[in-house]
Structures are given as structure tokens and as C-alpha cells.
């Protein structure tokens, strides 16, 4: 099995790349989904989050109020680091288990670990390839404002809380430019998949 890391900043188009790779036959493990599992209702992770941040981050039904938690951690670096210290170890454990399952079921699989915070967390894995969804900070900020309705200051804060464009580009084996059309992004992903499946990468 080959394991490809796919990363990119918020609103970089990473999910578009991930979906395209899945449609082509990749087995995708999504760190965002695992992070939700790590703090699911009743989980030890959610209990730790509530203990650290207080009852205001819980919804009336006892689940995590993501908006309330996000407002805290994107405005306070120490709070964000504390949250990462709770969630990231559990996500790493879950990801390792999922990748092992894929490898057992198909030793020739191409597995894609979709991990937004690869640079920030320094995920400890010997990836065969690191693919970066590449869109500059200004483009991503504008997407957050126009597509997700974020306040401009909040959008800039969320982009600034992550690794810089340069830091991501330095770890990339492959850059996929997502600033153009969807068709242009798909063409680059298709070319990557061709290289992966024909042994060129």
C-alpha cells in the first residue's frame, strides 16, 4: 500500500482534490472526520474539551458546539494549542488504525490521508508523497468571506492561525494549483493519479 498525504490551508480546495481522488479509486482517510469522532458525544475527548473550555462549548444536547469552540480557539493561541493537545493524539491513533485496515484489505491500495494540519502538527508518518492544495492566503481569505459568509477579520484570523503558504510548499512533493477553474484542478489531480497508477511516482 502507498500512503499519500493531502494537505492545504482552510478554503484551499483540498476537499475538491480529495473527492476527485476518491472517485478515481483512492481510499481516503479524512482527518476532519476523525477529529469529529475524537470529540463525539460521550467520548473521553469531549469530556476533556469541556473540562478545559467550560460548559459554554457544549450544545444543549451535550454535543460539541463547534461554533462556540471555534470562536474561542481562533482568537486565543494558547487555547488553540490546548485543543490540539487533546484532539490530535486521538486523531493520529484513529488514522493509524484506518490506514492499517486499508492495507490489510488491499495491499496494493493507494490510500490518501486528507490532513489539513499536516505542517502544524508534524504528523509522524513516513508518507510516500505529500500533495499540497495550493491557494495563496489572500485567495483563501476571500473564499471564506464570499463562500462561507465569514466576517473579514474572522476570515483573516483563521487563515493566519495556520501554517504559511511557504511552510506548506516546502513540504510538498506535488503542488496542485487550486486558484483556477474546477476543471483545471481536476486535470492536475487526474495527471497525478495517472502517475501514481503507472509507477511514475
Secondary structure, DSSP 8 states (H G I E B T S, - for coil): -EEEEEE--TTSSHHHHHHHHHHHT-EEEEHHHHHHHHT-TT-HHHHHHHHHH-GGGB-TTSSB-HHHHHHHHTT-HHHHHHHHHHHHHHHHHHHHHHHHHHHHH-TT-EEEEE-TTHHHHT-----SEEEEEE--HHHHHHHHHHHH---HHHHHHHHHTS--HHHHHHH-SEEEE-SS-HHHHHHHHHHHHHHHHTT--
